Amino acid sequence: MNVNNVMIDLETMGNKPGAPVIAIGAVYFDPKSGRMGDEFYKEISLESCVDAGCKMDASTVLWWLEQSDEARAKFAKNEQAGQLLDTLLEFNAFIKGNVKPWGNGASFDLGILAHCYRLFGIETPWSFWNERDVRTIVDLDNNNHKGKTVFDGIPHYALDDAKHQVKYVSAIIQSLK
């Protein structure tokens, strides 16, 4: 299995760099086969993000209020949520070697996470030239694999979202051959 690809999904309280990250989900995967490997999931204290200088976006907070009770329950009064800095260091330990991180857009998942690292003067655990974009792959798909892929789990739960993205990205890559 090609283990140097990792799908990253964030749950945030904003939609641009500087947004508070309230959860990180990630899974190693092989883009050609869709096989998945090691997983990472951690919820992050919203207060620790705001204390670090992150700024909430009102429209995103309102969007969260419209999501399912299951999705919102992951973040409301979560006493097990970690501190932002501690979670970033844990995520660094999860990232191995010359990894190719995948996310939804250069400015969303990967850009927001990179901004969080910069808040603490920490380098991202990947090289910028290895960044991969889910949205670009989806745009190349003429068969609507994203729309046809059955979602397993809770939408807007970062690890379930990351696994779902692996499924349709791999299906698209296989269909492009």
C-alpha positions as CSV (number, residue, x, y, z in Angstrom):
1,M,0.0,0.0,0.0
2,N,1.2,3.5,-0.9
3,V,1.2,4.9,2.7
4,N,2.5,8.4,2.0
5,N,-0.9,9.9,1.2
6,V,-3.1,11.2,4.1
7,M,-6.6,12.6,3.7
8,I,-7.2,15.4,6.2
9,D,-10.5,16.9,7.1
10,L,-11.2,19.7,9.6
11,E,-14.2,20.9,11.3
12,T,-13.9,24.6,11.9
13,M,-15.7,27.7,13.1
14,G,-14.8,29.7,10.0
15,N,-13.9,29.2,6.3
16,K,-10.5,30.8,5.9
17,P,-7.0,30.7,7.5
18,G,-7.3,32.0,11.0
19,A,-10.5,30.0,11.7
20,P,-10.8,28.0,14.9
21,V,-10.3,24.3,14.3
22,I,-12.6,22.2,16.5
23,A,-11.6,18.8,15.1
24,I,-9.0,17.1,13.0
25,G,-9.7,13.8,11.2
26,A,-7.1,12.1,9.0
27,V,-6.5,8.7,7.5
28,Y,-3.6,7.3,5.5
29,F,-4.7,5.8,2.2
30,D,-3.6,4.4,-1.2
31,P,-5.3,6.7,-3.9
32,K,-5.1,3.9,-6.5
33,S,-6.8,1.2,-4.5
34,G,-8.8,3.1,-1.8
35,R,-7.3,1.0,0.9
36,M,-7.1,2.9,4.2
37,G,-4.5,2.6,7.0
38,D,-3.7,4.5,10.2
39,E,-6.3,7.0,11.5
40,F,-6.2,10.2,13.6
41,Y,-9.1,11.9,15.2
42,K,-9.0,14.7,17.9
43,E,-11.5,17.3,19.0
44,I,-10.0,20.7,19.9
45,S,-11.2,23.1,22.5
46,L,-12.8,26.1,20.8
47,E,-11.6,28.3,23.7
48,S,-8.0,27.2,23.1
49,C,-8.3,28.3,19.5
50,V,-9.7,31.7,20.3
51,D,-7.1,32.1,23.0
52,A,-4.4,31.4,20.4
53,G,-5.8,34.2,18.1
54,C,-8.2,32.3,15.9
55,K,-11.3,34.3,14.8
56,M,-14.8,32.7,14.5
57,D,-17.0,33.5,11.5
58,A,-20.6,34.2,12.3
59,S,-21.9,32.6,9.1
60,T,-20.1,29.3,9.9
61,V,-21.4,29.3,13.5
62,L,-24.9,29.7,12.1
63,W,-24.3,27.0,9.6
64,W,-23.3,24.6,12.5
65,L,-26.6,25.4,14.2
66,E,-28.4,24.0,11.1
67,Q,-26.5,20.7,11.2
68,S,-27.7,17.4,12.7
69,D,-27.9,16.9,16.5
70,E,-25.3,14.1,16.1
71,A,-22.8,16.4,14.4
72,R,-23.3,19.3,16.8
73,A,-23.0,17.0,19.8
74,K,-19.4,16.2,18.9
75,F,-18.5,19.8,19.9
76,A,-21.0,21.1,22.4
77,K,-19.6,21.0,26.0
78,N,-16.9,18.6,25.0
79,E,-14.8,18.2,28.1
80,Q,-12.4,15.7,26.3
81,A,-11.4,18.3,23.7
82,G,-7.7,18.9,23.6
83,Q,-5.8,22.2,23.5
84,L,-4.9,23.4,20.0
85,L,-1.1,23.3,20.6
86,D,-1.2,19.8,22.1
87,T,-3.3,18.6,19.3
88,L,-1.0,20.0,16.6
89,L,1.9,18.3,18.3
90,E,0.0,15.0,18.4
91,F,-0.9,15.4,14.7
92,N,2.8,16.0,13.9
93,A,3.6,12.6,15.6
94,F,1.0,11.0,13.4
95,I,2.4,12.4,10.1
96,K,5.3,10.2,8.9
97,G,8.0,11.0,6.3
98,N,7.5,12.6,3.0
99,V,3.7,12.7,3.2
100,K,1.3,13.9,0.5
101,P,-1.6,15.6,2.4
102,W,-5.0,15.8,0.8
103,G,-7.7,18.4,1.7
104,N,-10.5,20.3,0.3
105,G,-8.8,23.3,-1.3
106,A,-5.4,24.8,-0.7
107,S,-7.0,27.5,1.3
108,F,-9.4,25.4,3.4
109,D,-8.3,22.2,5.2
110,L,-4.5,22.5,4.6
111,G,-4.4,26.3,4.6
112,I,-6.3,26.6,7.9
113,L,-4.2,23.9,9.5
114,A,-1.0,25.5,8.3
115,H,-2.1,28.9,9.8
116,C,-2.6,27.1,13.2
117,Y,0.9,25.8,13.0
118,R,2.2,29.3,12.2
119,L,0.4,30.7,15.3
120,F,2.8,28.6,17.4
121,G,5.9,29.0,15.2
122,I,5.7,25.3,14.2
123,E,6.5,24.2,10.6
124,T,3.8,22.1,8.9
125,P,4.7,18.4,8.9
126,W,4.6,18.3,5.1
127,S,6.2,20.1,2.2
128,F,3.9,22.5,0.4
129,W,4.7,21.0,-3.0
130,N,3.2,17.7,-1.8
131,E,-0.3,19.2,-1.1
132,R,-3.1,17.5,-3.0
133,D,-6.6,19.0,-3.6
134,V,-9.8,16.9,-3.4
135,R,-11.8,19.5,-5.2
136,T,-9.5,19.4,-8.3
137,I,-10.0,15.6,-8.6
138,V,-13.8,16.0,-8.2
139,D,-13.8,18.6,-10.9
140,L,-12.1,16.2,-13.3
141,D,-14.8,13.5,-12.7
142,N,-17.4,13.1,-15.4
143,N,-19.2,10.3,-13.5
144,N,-20.2,12.0,-10.3
145,H,-18.5,9.5,-8.0
146,K,-18.7,12.0,-5.1
147,G,-22.5,12.1,-5.4
148,K,-22.8,8.4,-5.9
149,T,-20.6,7.4,-3.0
150,V,-22.6,6.2,0.0
151,F,-21.7,8.0,3.2
152,D,-20.9,5.8,6.2
153,G,-20.9,7.5,9.6
154,I,-21.8,11.0,10.7
155,P,-21.5,13.9,8.2
156,H,-19.4,16.7,9.5
157,Y,-17.5,14.3,11.9
158,A,-14.0,14.9,10.6
159,L,-12.7,11.3,10.5
160,D,-15.9,10.0,8.8
161,D,-15.6,12.9,6.3
162,A,-12.0,12.0,5.6
163,K,-12.8,8.4,5.0
164,H,-15.7,9.3,2.7
165,Q,-13.4,11.6,0.7
166,V,-10.9,8.7,0.3
167,K,-13.7,6.6,-1.2
168,Y,-14.7,8.9,-3.9
169,V,-11.2,10.3,-4.6
170,S,-10.0,6.7,-5.2
171,A,-13.0,5.9,-7.3
172,I,-12.3,9.0,-9.5
173,I,-8.6,8.2,-9.8
174,Q,-9.4,4.6,-10.9
175,S,-11.9,5.9,-13.5
176,L,-9.4,8.3,-15.0
177,K,-7.0,5.4,-16.0
